Structures are given as structure tokens and as C-alpha cells.
Amino acid sequence: MIDDKTLESILFMSKLDVDENVREKFRSQIDSVITYFEILKEVDTESVTSSAEEAVGMDELRMDEKKESFSTAILKSFAIHFMDGYFAVPRIIEKRKAEEK
Amino acid sequence: MNIIEAPLSELKEMLDNGDISAVEIVRAFRENYERDEREELPLNGYIEFFDDAEKAAQKSDQVRESGDPGILEGLPIAVKDNILISGHEVTCGSAILEGFKAPYSSTVVERLRAEGMIFLGRTNMDEFAMGSTCEYSVYGPSRNPYERNHVTGGSSGGSACVVSAAQAPVALGSETGGSVRLPASFCGIYGLKPTYGSLSRYGLVAFGSSLDQIGILGRVPDDIALVLSVAGGYDPNDSTSANVDFSGIYPLKRMKLKGKRVAIPVEISEEGVDEEIRGKIKVFSDWLTGMGVTVEKISLPVLKLSVAIYYIIAPAEASSNLSRFDGIKYGFRDTTGETLEDLYVRTRTRGFGEEVKRRIFIGNYVLSSGYYDEYYKKAMEVRRLLKGRISELFTKYDFILSPTSPVLPFRIGEKVDDPLSLYLTDICTTFANLASIPALSVPLGLSKKGLPIGLQIAGNMFEEEKLLRVAKLWHEESNF
């Protein structure tokens, strides 16, 4: 069973929240899936020397050539909050200063 | 000839002979789509039928008149909502990408466009391709054309739906664990998951990058071959792209099956498989035997683990890939909080649906300190074992045969709150993605209640043509 501390920790890493009224349902659904993963424990993988996956066709990499990227106008069209050529976010420095005080 | 029911090869012939125009083709599919939209329960296969499709068709007719048509000139295709078409909205069936317009086109779309193909619209899907039923979409579920209260299968449910219902002759979908084959099976059409690296992933919104692959859905094997012949092949913009050439595969040549060897793994074709599906597999297997093929039941226990391996690796990769949706650079933003952390959390919590949140959580869980070795590393090791076993199998056999799904299409809402039960419907398909091999879902006919049943043929890496040639023989003999 996923305990409260683990649940909070993984939600924090995921930058997600789950409403209190559906939290137990969410926990139970995740639990059933994680429990199912236990079937892998029975498999002997000692003979497997590497877990890395080799990709297909990686022997042929493209040349490192400079190419035209998106214009500022296109980038601006992606986001509602755009200012002076940058994506705008909430102020963070002022907030931290206020917290330090 | 009825335009909407004609395969691409016939539409191509009619266009070449001047019997019809590209504009007439687009109008025929649009009218069929709009007719269905007036039904009490519309199929909901398209999220959007493009307003500019007819304009593109007019341009295509002009190109044809000029005497230099492309290979696919004037032929239409529908495209899943996670494949970029420049200037068109692309949302992956998610609220978090509402209103986002693609700034460039995917390589596959560019290649099809360069040969004259026309894009009819974008199709419904499980949010970020995470689902097996096409119910986890912000646009609501797509409905099965054979029984509207039943699911289409997913995640490329919209693509399968529009092809099955003659709202498009072919469609692009995407695969991570069965998302082309499962809906193809549930909707009674053909669905190809090509070898990993066969079609460029450039411009396909990432889910599980070591598994993702664009696939093709159609009503006849030759139509899939025609699209693959243009769309496939090496792309320098995708570092995992393979140096493979499909340009000569269309039209599919007749195949001699005599002497071929087929394996049917009992782990994914017997236990837990619906009796009617087993019956249809037997019909196909007997047909192969009659053609001189050696069909053998084999045991490959590692296949029973493929759902567990898949649902560790795919969410792990997804949790990283979907971290880019933070409310800053594009898509939806929740501004109700004060801090940057509030912005991230509230945007993602409101923007993502329940299944996507579950998978991001599972992904971060299996990658986190204390659980990494137990889950992620272990899954990667077992994946390697599985890949080795599959590779060994192809030294003795030409094909692996199984059902595409262990169950028949079920009612909408029946399993939506039971993720594990839904995950287990992928038991027959995930091994092909984990082993990077091609696999094709082939329609076998209908159940007693009139629901489609599909079979899966998997082949060795880059043997798409062989799979399609077997399917062509079956199609010609069975008319499915």
C-alpha cells in the first residue's frame, strides 16, 4: 500500500495534485497496478549484462548543421503570457524575499 | 463505384483516368461524415474535419492537370491528433493543449503531402495516446461503427472509426503498446504497427520514446502498403530512424505460403481468450495449414510478463516526456495561484485527465529512489530477455500468430474505472513494441453478436511487406 508520505512525494515530483475526495480511489488504482508489477520479481535476470536498449539505426547520425529556428513571432503565438521576447511567469524573486522576511 | 467505399488503389485509378476529381473525393467523405454527425449517437471519430481539405483538393486537381501528379495525388487520409500538420490544431485529445497550432509538420505528413495526399481531418484519441478504448479523450469517446454503445479500442480509436465507417479510406495512427492494432481489431479493419524506426517520429508528440511508432490503418492491405511506400524510410530528424526503403512494396506481390512456419504462443492465444476469438483464430490457422504452412503451438512464458514490463517502461518515459507541459511555453495555463509552483501544479492538475495523471504518477514512482532497481531496472532487464527470446523464435519461424485482443469490443464505460483490467487488454500487443518488431491486425469476421474479431501476425524486424502480403492473400480469399 502506498503510504501518505510516498503519495505526497511522488505527486510533488509529478507536479500534480489529487482532490481529497478522490485520493483514496486514486491510491487504490495505483496500488493494484504496482502490485501487478510484482510478477517481474520472479524472473531471473542475473544473466542480463546490460539493461540499456540499443536503438535502431543509431550508426547514422545527421550532420551538426546550423538551421533556422522558430521566429519570436511564432514562439509568441504559442503562449498567452509573453513579454519582451520571453515567456512570462509569475514573479518568484519578490515572493522568496517576502518569505525570507 | 461508390467513392467512400473504394480502396485507395481504385480511387487512384479513377483519378488517373479522369473519372473523378480530388474535390469530388473530399466532398464524398465530408458528406458521409456530416451525415453521421446528425445521428443520435454520432461516431465522434473526427475531432475536426478540415475546412481547407477541399481547397487542397482543388490545388491537387490543378497539379494533375499540369501533368506532373505525385504518387498519391488527390488521395485523402485522416490523421491522429498527435501527429503535427503545420497550421492545424494538435491537442493529443487533451485540455492541456487546447488551441495549440502545430508550427511545423511531421516528416510523415510532409512526405505524404509532397506526393499529393490530402489531409481530411484530425482524429480522436485517448489523451496523449494513453488508453486502450478511446474513452480517455477530452472530446468524449469515439463509438464503434458496428455497435455504437461499444468502444472503438484505442488509443487511435478515431482513426480506426473513420476508416471503418467510410469517412476516410486510410488513416495515420500511433502505437506505443497496441494503439493501432487494437482499434483496428475492434473496428474490423487492418492496422499496421511498423518496426520501430521504420517511420520517422519527428513531429509525433512523444509518449514512450523507445516504443512510439506511427502506424497505418486501412480497409485493404494494399492501401497500407501504398501509404507506407511513401511515408516510411530514413529521416535525419529522427535519431532512431532506420535506413530502410519501402518504396517498392506497392502493389503487394502475391506470396507463396507453402513451406512457411508459424508459431502460436499459448500464453497469449489460449488462457483468458474469448472462445469466439479462439474459434476464429482456428479458422485462420486451418486456412494457413491448407496453404502448406506449418502451424505450431509453442510456449513462450516471458510473453505473460509483457504487460508488466510495458506499464513500467512506458509510464517512466511518459513522466519525462510530459514534463514539458508546464503551462509556460504553450497550451493551457492556470493563473489562479500565486507562485510558480502553483502554476505548474494547477495547470497540470486541471489540464491532464485522470489516466494521464495515473501514468505520470506510476512513471515517477518506478523511477524514484528506492524503487528504481525494483521496478524500472528490472523491467528493462526483462525487456532485454523478451527481445532475445523473440529474436530466437524468428530463427525457427516466419510469423507469430495470436489474437489482437483477448476480448471482444465491450460497452463504453464498462472498464473505465478499472485501469488494471484495461491494461490487461494489451496482453497480446505489447510484446511487439517491446521487441521493436512489426505486427499487423487482420480482420477475421464478426462474432455472433456482430462485433469484429481481429488476429495479429507479427514478423521479424523490417518484414512489414511479408505481413502485408499474407494479409492480402487472406483478404482476397475471405473478403474481410
Interface residues (C-beta under 8 A of the other chain):
Chain A: I2 T6 S9 I10 L11 M13 S14 K15 L16 D17 V18 F26 Q29 I30 S32 V33 I34 Y36 F37 I39 L40 K41 V43 T45 V48 S50 S51 A52 E53 A55 V56 G57 M58 E60 L61 R62 M63 F70 I74 S77 F78 A79 I80 H81 F87 V89 P90 I92 K95
Chain B: F100 K101 P103 T195 Y196 G197 S210 Y234 P236 N237 S239 T240 S241 A242 N243 V302 K304 L305 V307 A308 I309 Y311 I312 S319 S323 D326 I328 K329 Y330 G331 R333 T335 G337 E338 T339 L340 E341 D342 L343 Y344 V345 R346 R348 T349 F352 K357 R358 I360 F361 I362 N364 Y365 V366 S368 E374 Y375 K377 K378 A379 M380 E381 V382 R383 R384 L385 D417 D418 P419 L420 Y423 S436 M461
